[in-house]
Amino acid sequence: MKVTIMTAWFSVHVQVRAPDGAPRAVIDDAADRLMDMLSEHDGIVASGDGQWDATISLEEPDPVRAAAVAAALVEALAARAGMPPWPTVRIEAVREDVLEEENARPTLPDLVSAPEAAEILGVSAQRLRELAGGSRWFPKPVYALKAGKLWLRDAIEEFGQRWDRKPGRPDRGALVRQRVTSALLDAGITAADADVFLGPERTVILQLAAHGSSQVRQRTAARVVAALSSMGLGITHEGSHSAEDMKAYLAAGGTAEVFELSEEQITVQRV
């Protein structure tokens, strides 16, 4: 009874490295000779500082056999080519059809454009621009091209999972942020003067962005506090600062959390 042994083509990579303390050796010429000797196996030899490697193709029944045959062949021809007798540190055998599949896979990360990111999050293009420009927790784009920004798909999907929203109901944090922005704009305060964004747990965070002298920043801070108060909003830091304290705190570059004033607080401020 005749037994047929199935074989396949394997790509085998052999890596050789100089042992610690080995004298430096110039092996470029020897590496060229070795590659010529391995030409019938489509051999490729690369050499570097203290190491070299060879990749060859051969037909064998399994990867274990392919690795053993390749290692013996490369070792024998390397000695004839004049390569230094350094030890082999790695041997990898991969069936060539599997290797071709792996090489065909894209190596670039999966990127999404603004419309795709908006679709993933289930928001409009305008809302995406607000998120990208107003939330410090929104992923940073990996590329900013003339045609638009590109984000990692994984980062957008992760943000969508962490983003605390209730479908069909307005986002309270976003509504408060909109009130804050409207109040500042009505008072003539632009993004160049104050930065407003959503923080952890959808809280609204405000930070003075105005530049200039201390007096200029203090005047801007006072305008911000007054504008928010007119909309029934206050600002606090760790729940311990009053509005008067916050003027100096904002002027110094502090970050504050916006909260809605109670009816009693609004009455007191009006008095």
HELIX and SHEET records of a PDB file:
HELIX    1   1 ASP A   28  MET A   37  1                                  10    
HELIX    2   2 SER A   39  HIS A   41  5                                   3    
HELIX    3   3 PRO A   63  ALA A   81  1                                  19    
HELIX    4   4 GLU A   96  ALA A  104  1                                   9    
HELIX    5   5 ALA A  114  LEU A  121  1                                   8    
HELIX    6   6 ALA A  125  GLY A  134  1                                  10    
HELIX    7   7 ARG A  153  ARG A  162  1                                  10    
HELIX    8   8 ARG A  172  ASP A  186  1                                  15    
HELIX    9   9 PRO A  200  ARG A  202  5                                   3    
HELIX   10  10 SER A  214  SER A  230  1                                  17    
HELIX   11  11 ALA A  243  ALA A  251  1                                   9    
HELIX   12  12 GLU A  263  ARG A  270  1                                   8    
SHEET    1   A 4 ILE A  44  GLY A  48  0                                        
SHEET    2   A 4 GLN A  51  GLU A  60 -1                                        
SHEET    3   A 4 ALA A   8  ARG A  17 -1                                        
SHEET    4   A 4 THR A  88  ARG A  95 -1                                        
SHEET    1   B 3 LEU A 111  VAL A 112  0                                        
SHEET    2   B 3 GLY A 148  LEU A 152 -1                                        
SHEET    3   B 3 TYR A 143  LEU A 145 -1                                        
SHEET    1   C 4 ALA A 194  LEU A 198  0                                        
SHEET    2   C 4 VAL A 204  LEU A 208 -1                                        
SHEET    3   C 4 THR A 255  GLU A 260 -1                                        
SHEET    4   C 4 LEU A 233  THR A 236 -1                                        
END                                                                             
